[in-house]
Amino acid sequence: MSQFPRALITGAARRVGAEIARQLHVDHDLLLHCRRSRDEAATLAATLEATRPRSTRIVAGELGDEDARAQLADAIGTAALDLVVFNASRYVRSDLAAVPADRNRELRDLLEVNVVATWDLALRLRPALTAAARARGDAAIVVILDIYAQRPLPGHEAYSISRAAGSMLVQALARAFGSEGIRVNGVAPGTVLWAEGPQRAETEALLTARTALGRIGSPADVAAAVRYLAGARYVTGSVLPVDGGRGTCA
Ligand SMILES: NC(=O)c1ccc[n+]([C@@H]2O[C@H](COP(=O)([O-])OP(=O)(O)OC[C@H]3O[C@@H](n4cnc5c(N)ncnc54)[C@H](OP(=O)(O)O)[C@@H]3O)[C@@H](O)[C@H]2O)c1
């Protein structure tokens, strides 16, 4: 890799993560994390390498498993790491009528991927972030959250709980890491890309009607917010809504 600042993006292979990678690659070398989407990650890396060789590396691993996270942190190493974007997330429906063993496992699985993994990796990568902060005077973590951290999404209650915890995690880590020059912020998107699955038709009209700008956003809107927070050297502990004014509507 070159002398560009080094950034890690989780869940970078496709959808929003891939757009964040494309926008950050302008002035960062990238560690592209993926889990299952290895082919998509390889295609993305090849595209980016065509504009700047030796500027990307793929790191793979399950985020819901502590041993896998330890291996991932080892693969990333302790060299200065300027930016970590926690983009990967688990997004599944809640089944409140499920037997306790199943519904409790659903919440635990969501918390493990959406909260514990972020907490764990942030702490494991702290020395590399501190090294970057010492070298360049600044290092940053950006956690992609969701507007449904603020209010429950019906049918996705456990997911919303995990996002609310993620919002507090941003503030807690911002306070804990601030003296080391590591800033921690969040981005809370509204709808920027439809979830994969069959429910799209009935929700599209409803959601756009309840968004001040009258349209959904795009992955590029989230990536632009990440770029802003990556360079906003006096901003920490903030969660920036990127929701087209969805939060202003009933
Ligand atoms: N799409 C939206 O409109 C929207 C709205 C609000 C918030 N967000 C948030 O914005 C971010 C990106 O959205 P998205 O729709 O692009 O996300 P997504 O497609 O649902 O997920 C992004 C990536 O997360 C990775 N991932 C999921 N579970 C994982 C696990 N257990 N271990 C490791 N990786 C895992 C997957 O990587 P692999 O494919 O490699 O397995 C996946 O490609 C997410 O945090 C999402 O919650 C999105």
The ligand as an SDF file (V2000), in Angstrom:
LIG
                    3D

 48 52  0  0  0  0  0  0  0  0999 V2000
  -30.2810    0.3400    2.7900 N   0  0  0  0  0  0  0  0  0  0  0  0
  -30.8790    1.3360    3.4740 C   0  0  0  0  0  0  0  0  0  0  0  0
  -31.7770    2.0310    2.9650 O   0  0  0  0  0  0  0  0  0  0  0  0
  -30.4420    1.6160    4.8880 C   0  0  0  0  0  0  0  0  0  0  0  0
  -31.2830    2.3790    5.7050 C   0  0  0  0  0  0  0  0  0  0  0  0
  -30.8740    2.6650    6.9940 C   0  0  0  0  0  0  0  0  0  0  0  0
  -29.6680    2.1880    7.4620 C   0  0  0  0  0  0  0  0  0  0  0  0
  -28.8860    1.4140    6.6330 N   0  0  0  0  0  0  0  0  0  0  0  0
  -27.6160    0.9200    7.1520 C   0  0  0  0  0  0  0  0  0  0  0  0
  -26.5840    1.2440    6.2110 O   0  0  0  0  0  0  0  0  0  0  0  0
  -25.6250    0.1670    6.1630 C   0  0  0  0  0  0  0  0  0  0  0  0
  -25.5080   -0.3380    4.7300 C   0  0  0  0  0  0  0  0  0  0  0  0
  -26.8010   -0.6680    4.2310 O   0  0  0  0  0  0  0  0  0  0  0  0
  -26.9960   -1.8720    3.1880 P   0  0  0  0  0  0  0  0  0  0  0  0
  -28.4400   -1.9120    2.8830 O   0  0  0  0  0  0  0  0  0  0  0  0
  -25.9900   -1.7500    2.1000 O   0  0  0  0  0  0  0  0  0  0  0  0
  -26.5940   -3.1110    4.1380 O   0  0  0  0  0  0  0  0  0  0  0  0
  -26.7740   -4.6870    3.8420 P   0  0  0  0  0  0  0  0  0  0  0  0
  -26.7320   -4.9270    2.3780 O   0  0  0  0  0  0  0  0  0  0  0  0
  -27.9730   -5.1810    4.5910 O   0  0  0  0  0  0  0  0  0  0  0  0
  -25.4940   -5.2810    4.5870 O   0  0  0  0  0  0  0  0  0  0  0  0
  -24.1850   -4.8260    4.2760 C   0  0  0  0  0  0  0  0  0  0  0  0
  -23.2020   -5.9310    4.4620 C   0  0  0  0  0  0  0  0  0  0  0  0
  -23.1440   -6.3500    5.8200 O   0  0  0  0  0  0  0  0  0  0  0  0
  -22.4480   -7.5620    5.8260 C   0  0  0  0  0  0  0  0  0  0  0  0
  -22.8550   -8.3820    6.9680 N   0  0  0  0  0  0  0  0  0  0  0  0
  -24.1050   -8.6640    7.3810 C   0  0  0  0  0  0  0  0  0  0  0  0
  -24.0570   -9.4960    8.4420 N   0  0  0  0  0  0  0  0  0  0  0  0
  -22.7410   -9.7400    8.6970 C   0  0  0  0  0  0  0  0  0  0  0  0
  -22.0550  -10.5280    9.6440 C   0  0  0  0  0  0  0  0  0  0  0  0
  -22.7060  -11.2600   10.5560 N   0  0  0  0  0  0  0  0  0  0  0  0
  -20.6950  -10.5450    9.6040 N   0  0  0  0  0  0  0  0  0  0  0  0
  -20.0230   -9.8390    8.6640 C   0  0  0  0  0  0  0  0  0  0  0  0
  -20.6290   -9.0760    7.7360 N   0  0  0  0  0  0  0  0  0  0  0  0
  -21.9740   -9.0290    7.7540 C   0  0  0  0  0  0  0  0  0  0  0  0
  -22.7690   -8.2840    4.5150 C   0  0  0  0  0  0  0  0  0  0  0  0
  -21.5210   -8.6480    3.9160 O   0  0  0  0  0  0  0  0  0  0  0  0
  -21.4180   -9.8950    2.8810 P   0  0  0  0  0  0  0  0  0  0  0  0
  -22.3470   -9.5600    1.7490 O   0  0  0  0  0  0  0  0  0  0  0  0
  -19.9770   -9.9030    2.4780 O   0  0  0  0  0  0  0  0  0  0  0  0
  -21.8340  -11.1360    3.6200 O   0  0  0  0  0  0  0  0  0  0  0  0
  -23.5220   -7.2100    3.7220 C   0  0  0  0  0  0  0  0  0  0  0  0
  -23.1340   -7.1280    2.3690 O   0  0  0  0  0  0  0  0  0  0  0  0
  -26.1110   -0.8860    7.1560 C   0  0  0  0  0  0  0  0  0  0  0  0
  -25.4990   -0.6810    8.3960 O   0  0  0  0  0  0  0  0  0  0  0  0
  -27.5990   -0.6030    7.2440 C   0  0  0  0  0  0  0  0  0  0  0  0
  -28.1820   -1.0490    8.4600 O   0  0  0  0  0  0  0  0  0  0  0  0
  -29.2500    1.1180    5.3610 C   0  0  0  0  0  0  0  0  0  0  0  0
  1  2  1  0
  2  3  2  0
  2  4  1  0
  4  5  1  0
  4 48  2  0
  5  6  2  0
  6  7  1  0
  7  8  2  0
  8  9  1  0
  8 48  1  0
  9 10  1  0
  9 46  1  0
 10 11  1  0
 11 12  1  0
 11 44  1  0
 12 13  1  0
 13 14  1  0
 14 15  2  0
 14 16  1  0
 14 17  1  0
 17 18  1  0
 18 19  2  0
 18 20  1  0
 18 21  1  0
 21 22  1  0
 22 23  1  0
 23 24  1  0
 23 42  1  0
 24 25  1  0
 25 26  1  0
 25 36  1  0
 26 27  1  0
 26 35  1  0
 27 28  2  0
 28 29  1  0
 29 30  1  0
 29 35  2  0
 30 31  1  0
 30 32  2  0
 32 33  1  0
 33 34  2  0
 34 35  1  0
 36 37  1  0
 36 42  1  0
 37 38  1  0
 38 39  2  0
 38 40  1  0
 38 41  1  0
 42 43  1  0
 44 45  1  0
 44 46  1  0
 46 47  1  0
M  CHG  2   8   1  16  -1
M  END
$$$$
